[in-house]
Amino acid sequence: MVYIGDTPRTTSFASVVKDEFSGDGSETAFTLSKIATTNSVSVFVENVRQEPTTAYAVSGTTLTFTATTPSGTGNIYVL
């Protein structure tokens, strides 16, 4: 197909990595499956999006929350 201007980027949602964790009410650090930065991930706790730098920080593969996470099975996920 011919395009005028820049060729559209091909992005597949299948390439998005989802890490899922279970909070225990006391833990604040979790290990991600890939290296990331604070602003390159979206973090959800009980389906509520968390604010980068306010609620969490990421360094390498470590996700650290500023407060403890609530207890639950699979209640934390990172995209």
SULPELIN-V336385 format. One line per field, one symbol per residue. ss: DSSP state (2 for helix, 1 for strand, 0 for the rest). psi: psi as a letter, one per 30 degrees, with the letter a starting at -180 (. if undefined). burial: I if it has 24 or more other C-alpha atoms within 12 Angstrom, else O. A space follows every 50 residues. Layout:
BEGIN
ss=???
psi=???
burial=???
END
This chain:
BEGIN
ss=00000000000022200011100000001111111112220011100110 01000111111111100000000001110
psi=kkkkakkkkjkkfffkkjkklklgffkfklklflkllegglkkkjhgkkk kkfefllkjcgkkklfllklkljggklk.
burial=OOOOOOOOOOOOOOOOOOIIIIIOOOOIIIOIOOOOOIOOIIIIIOOOOI OOOOIIIIOOOOIIIOOOIOOOOOOIIII
END
